[in-house]
Amino acid sequence: MPEGHTIHALADRLERAFRGSAVEATSPQGRFAADAERLDGRVLDRAQAWGKHLFVDIGDAILHVHLGLIGMFPVKHRGGGEPPAPVGAVRLRLVGPEHWADLRGPMICTLVDEKRQREIVATLGPDPLRRGHGPGPTWERVHRSRRTVAELLMDQSVVAGVGNVYRCEVLHRLAVDPLTRGLDVSEQVWREVWDDLVLLMPLGRAFSQIITVPDQVQDAVRARRSGRARAITSRLTGERLGDTFERRFLVYKRTGEPCPRCAHPVQERDIAGRRLYWCPACQERH
């Protein structure tokens, strides 16, 4: 399932491609035809992400999208011509003066009003990719919980946008025992987890790939600070993962391989419906 950085990057692309322009909206698949007709010819005013939820203001309606496990919404340049004929089950197609975007396979694709948008956002925890958000609002909830920190990080009402890869990698980066109950996690450790998400997730947003290995993180941070990342970001369509960095992880999907910190074999276990990867030898912090 796409994690929060993917949805924020998608919102960025939609804004760059369509903001301030009238869009042609159709539903080639037919399942969204009536709502697409309501959007057709209206101006796209704004696209924003809250965790894994996308909200796009078009005319007097708000398009709400959750990509779920298999959804995709790539944004492509028209190159001066007409977009190609839709391929496969395209739920919604948006066409603007210079770009087009096809939404396929979403878990949610519906129109909502501002009241319903506020209700959805109210169910979500703070988002590490939104300015002004912090770990404070959920600390007391975490500290009272008997659920493991691994479970809590996957709960979108605790932290919005975090998925399994960031969960595994951040807990390893900070040497945190993922099986620690929330009530046993120190406030300092919880804030360090939050701060690491604030560091890493914008890199994923910029490069369209999850970057957690220290040397790659350093290179990605430098690229963002120097402005070199902007050219990379502008070329990404969202159709596939970025390839600026070699795909490497610390523990994610590395069962049985040596931990990069202590060489103990990485283990796996089902937690909160997803496969957790961690090193029981060196992830001991609470």
C-alpha positions in Angstrom: 0.0 0.0 0.0 1.4 3.4 -0.9 2.6 5.3 2.2 2.0 8.9 3.0 5.0 10.3 1.1 3.5 8.8 -2.2 0.2 10.6 -1.6 1.8 13.9 -0.8 4.0 13.6 -4.0 0.8 12.8 -6.0 -0.9 16.0 -4.6 2.2 18.0 -5.6 2.0 16.6 -9.2 -1.6 17.3 -9.5 -1.1 20.9 -8.4 1.8 21.4 -10.8 -0.1 19.9 -13.7 -3.6 21.2 -13.2 -3.9 23.9 -10.6 -5.9 26.9 -11.9 -7.0 25.1 -15.1 -10.3 23.7 -16.1 -10.1 19.9 -16.4 -11.8 17.5 -18.6 -13.1 14.7 -16.4 -14.4 11.3 -17.6 -14.8 7.8 -16.3 -13.7 5.4 -19.1 -14.5 2.5 -16.8 -18.0 3.9 -16.2 -18.1 3.4 -12.4 -17.5 7.0 -11.7 -19.4 8.5 -14.7 -22.0 10.6 -12.9 -19.5 12.2 -10.5 -17.0 12.7 -13.3 -19.6 14.6 -15.2 -20.0 16.9 -12.2 -16.2 17.6 -12.3 -16.0 18.0 -16.0 -15.0 21.5 -17.2 -14.4 22.8 -13.6 -11.2 24.4 -12.4 -8.9 22.4 -10.2 -8.1 24.7 -7.2 -6.1 22.6 -4.9 -4.8 19.1 -4.2 -3.6 18.1 -0.7 -2.8 14.9 1.2 -3.6 14.0 4.8 -1.7 10.8 5.5 -2.8 8.3 2.9 -5.9 10.3 1.9 -5.9 12.6 -1.2 -8.4 15.5 -1.5 -8.7 17.5 -4.7 -10.8 20.6 -4.9 -12.4 20.8 -8.3 -15.2 23.4 -8.8 -17.6 23.1 -5.9 -16.7 19.4 -5.2 -13.9 17.6 -3.4 -12.5 14.5 -4.9 -11.5 12.0 -2.2 -9.1 9.2 -3.2 -7.5 6.5 -1.2 -5.3 4.3 -3.4 -5.5 1.2 -1.2 -3.2 -1.7 -2.1 -3.2 -1.5 -5.9 -4.3 2.0 -6.8 -2.3 4.3 -9.1 -2.8 7.9 -10.3 0.2 8.8 -12.5 0.3 12.3 -14.0 1.9 12.6 -17.5 2.7 15.4 -20.0 0.6 15.4 -23.2 3.6 16.5 -25.3 1.4 18.8 -27.5 -0.9 15.9 -28.5 -4.0 14.1 -27.3 -3.7 11.6 -24.5 -3.6 7.9 -25.6 -6.8 5.8 -25.4 -7.4 4.5 -21.9 -5.9 1.1 -21.2 -7.5 -1.2 -18.6 -10.0 -0.1 -16.0 -9.6 3.6 -15.6 -11.9 4.9 -12.9 -11.2 8.6 -13.6 -9.3 10.5 -16.3 -8.3 14.1 -15.8 -7.1 16.1 -18.8 -5.7 19.6 -18.7 -4.0 21.9 -21.1 -0.6 20.1 -20.9 -1.1 17.0 -18.8 -3.4 14.0 -18.2 -3.8 11.6 -15.2 -5.5 8.2 -15.1 -6.8 6.8 -11.8 -6.8 3.0 -11.6 -7.7 0.6 -8.8 -8.4 2.9 -5.9 -9.9 1.7 -2.7 -11.9 4.9 -2.4 -12.9 7.3 -5.2 -15.8 9.6 -4.3 -16.9 13.1 -4.0 -17.3 14.7 -0.6 -18.2 18.0 0.9 -16.1 20.1 3.3 -18.0 18.6 6.3 -17.2 15.1 5.3 -13.6 16.0 4.6 -13.3 17.4 8.1 -14.8 14.2 9.5 -12.2 12.1 7.7 -9.3 14.2 8.7 -10.5 14.2 12.3 -10.0 10.4 12.4 -6.3 10.8 11.5 -3.3 11.4 13.7 -0.6 14.0 13.0 1.1 13.7 9.6 4.9 14.0 9.6 4.7 15.7 6.2 2.4 18.5 7.2 3.8 21.7 8.6 2.8 22.4 12.2 2.1 18.8 13.1 4.0 17.2 16.0 3.9 14.0 18.2 2.4 15.8 21.2 -1.3 15.2 20.4 -0.8 11.4 20.4 1.8 10.9 23.1 -0.7 10.5 25.9 -2.6 8.0 23.8 0.6 6.0 23.1 1.7 6.1 26.7 -1.7 4.6 27.8 -1.7 1.9 25.2 -0.9 -1.8 25.8 -0.5 -2.3 22.1 3.1 -2.6 20.8 4.8 0.4 19.2 4.9 -1.6 16.0 1.1 -1.7 16.1 0.7 1.9 17.1 2.8 3.1 14.2 0.5 1.4 11.7 -2.6 2.9 13.3 -3.5 5.9 11.1 -5.3 7.5 14.0 -2.0 7.7 15.8 0.4 8.8 13.0 -1.0 9.4 9.6 0.8 8.2 6.5 3.2 5.6 8.1 3.2 2.2 6.5 5.1 -1.0 7.0 8.4 0.0 5.3 8.9 3.1 7.4 7.7 1.3 10.5 10.4 -1.4 10.2 13.2 0.9 9.1 12.7 3.7 11.6 12.4 1.4 14.5 15.7 -0.3 13.4 17.4 3.1 12.8 16.7 4.1 16.4 17.3 0.6 17.9 13.7 0.5 19.3 12.2 -2.8 20.3 9.1 -3.0 18.1 7.4 -5.3 20.6 7.5 -2.7 23.4 4.1 -1.8 24.6 3.2 1.9 24.2 2.9 2.4 27.9 6.6 1.3 28.2 7.9 3.6 25.5 9.6 6.7 26.8 8.5 10.1 25.6 12.0 10.8 24.3 12.0 7.7 22.2 8.5 8.5 20.8 9.7 12.0 19.8 12.9 10.5 18.2 10.6 8.2 16.1 8.6 11.2 15.0 11.7 13.3 14.2 13.1 10.5 12.1 9.9 10.3 10.1 10.0 14.0 9.6 13.5 13.6 8.2 12.9 10.6 6.0 9.4 11.0 4.6 10.2 14.3 2.7 13.0 12.4 1.0 10.5 9.8 -0.1 8.2 12.5 -1.3 11.0 14.1 -3.4 12.6 11.0 -4.9 9.5 8.7 -5.1 11.3 6.0 -3.2 11.8 5.2 0.5 15.3 6.1 1.6 16.5 4.9 5.0 20.1 3.6 4.7 22.4 6.3 6.3 24.7 7.0 3.3 21.7 7.3 1.0 19.9 9.5 3.5 22.9 11.9 3.6 23.1 12.1 -0.2 19.4 12.7 -0.5 19.4 15.4 2.2 22.3 17.2 0.4 20.4 16.9 -2.9 17.3 18.5 -1.4 19.3 21.3 0.3 21.2 22.2 -2.9 18.1 22.2 -5.0 19.3 19.3 -7.2 16.4 17.2 -6.2 13.8 19.5 -7.8 14.8 18.4 -11.3 14.4 14.8 -10.3 11.1 15.4 -8.7 9.7 17.2 -11.7 10.4 14.2 -14.0 8.6 11.7 -11.8 5.1 10.7 -13.0 4.1 8.4 -10.1 3.7 5.5 -12.5 6.7 3.6 -11.0 9.2 4.0 -8.1 12.0 6.4 -8.5 15.5 5.0 -9.3 17.8 7.8 -8.2 19.1 5.5 -5.4 19.7 1.8 -5.4 16.8 0.1 -3.6 18.3 -0.9 -0.3 16.9 -1.3 3.2 18.2 -2.0 6.7 15.8 -4.8 7.7 12.7 -4.7 5.5 12.3 -8.0 3.7 15.8 -9.1 4.8 14.8 -12.1 6.9 17.7 -14.2 7.8 20.3 -11.8 6.5 22.8 -10.1 8.9 21.7 -7.0 10.7 23.8 -4.1 9.4 24.4 -2.9 13.0 25.2 -6.2 14.8 25.2 -9.0 12.2 22.5 -11.0 14.0 20.0 -12.5 11.6 17.0 -10.3 10.9 13.7 -11.8 12.0 10.1 -11.4 10.8 6.7 -11.6 12.5 3.1 -10.6 11.7 2.1 -7.5 13.6 -1.0 -5.5 12.8 -1.7 -7.5 9.7 1.6 -6.8 8.1 5.0 -8.5 8.2 7.4 -6.9 10.7 11.1 -7.2 10.1 13.5 -6.4 13.0 16.7 -7.4 14.8 15.9 -8.8 18.3 19.6 -8.6 19.2 20.2 -4.8 19.0 16.7 -3.3 18.9 16.3 -3.0 22.7 15.4 0.6 23.4 12.1 1.5 25.0 
